[in-house]
């Protein structure tokens, strides 16, 4: 009998190898350099068995996205056959936002469905009115980009060229999008081949039994750790900025021997702005907040996910009804969910919880036309400071919580797009004060060499990330546009703007909150 741990670890490495294949095959810097992608393996019921250590907002959403996708397939009588690959980016099914195209491939053994491999990758442009397809002014999802319902992108091993052509005709950078889709297809093929090899080596019954044992082990180990925590219930509130309004995020968190319950009742109703988070995002951010506190090596699969119970009212900003726009909910609202859940947990587990991190992905979308009308689109998220931790200062200049991407190296960005960077450094002194200081944010600035369309969706501009137990707040974010003429324009957290040749954009991200007073 082969130990289940061996098969579980093999499955985890299959997910990692899928990610390596995707990264190395991708055309766009966003996937190739920033690694804005995620991969996982699921059993025949669509339950996550193993996932690579990729993007938190993708990974947690797989649980919700797979359930909804398989339900859609069943309800619509779609037959999944060997060699098929299903593509979807509808956030109300896949669980994030339109930029994330999800590809699902079944794994068969002698005609019997054994499981699935799945990946998501963030495509820089998926159509819509704004380069980067994250429109700060969107009032509905139809103003964000192309919606791809579940379709067979690959049928019995053959790529559907008509489907690819349809996608290509609806995006600004078809070469990049199609090349990245091919990379995603290749990643799923790597996954299916490796799972089949594992089955041939260890036997189908061993593999399926080991997957079940890994899920049960994860559940037992998660509950064991949580059972050692102080039990209790606490509430907290934070907000996302929208013009002159604050969009409330309210969380009531309860820790018991059965797991962690997180109830978002009382949060704002859905809004006609791209800050709604589909339930997949809400679950991903909530489960991440709990997973970050587990100290042992707990397999992150259905076993762990099953001990986190999340509730969000339908029609709220954390579980909107279609066609509410959702692009920024995946980005900014997900960060605020973590901040709110952590704040509630700090009242129960003060020895475990850090002060608030930067609290924004600071999304930069830039695009235009060069060389006789050829389109280009650039996307970047910019890190900041983490919050101070019990006994330690925060960390400066890193991606915080729900992102986990790399940055685009300046050399790659300047070679790929008509921009030149003028500054990239730590924003010294931006972390909150305290006995333990928050980490500092980042200053990243660039000048455009051609006229370009700029859009930014960020947050924490009005108030900085909170400190804990007497610690100070981190400095708020700031964005300036410096025109070629020398005129300086202060910008808000969410805007779009035309840039002329020679205009400069200066972005300053928040530092994390401090912990304990300095005295």
Secondary structure, DSSP 8 states (H G I E B T S, - for coil): ---HHHHHHHHHHHHHHHHHHHHHH--SHHHHTT--EEEEEEETTS-EEEE-S--HHHHHHHHHHHHHHHHHHHHTT----TT-EEEE--HHHHSS-TTEEEEEEEEEETTEEEEEEEEEEE-S--SSSSTTS--TT-SSGGGT-----SEEEEETTEE-HHHHHHHHTTSS-HHHHHHHHHHHHHHHHHHHHHHHHHHHHH-HHHHHHHHHHHHHHHHHHHHHHHHTS--EEEEEEEEEEETTEEEEEEEEEEEETTEEEEE-TT--B--SSTT---HHHHHHHHHHHHHTT--S----SHHHHTTEEEE--TTBTTB--TT---TTIIIIIHHHHHHHHHHHHHTT-TTT----------EEEEEEEETTTEEEEEEEE--B----BTTB---SSB--TT-------HHHHHHHSSEEEEEEEEETT-S--SSB----EEEEEEEESS-EEEEEE---SSS----BTT-------EEEEE-TTS-EEEE-SEEEEEE-TT-EEEEE------BS---
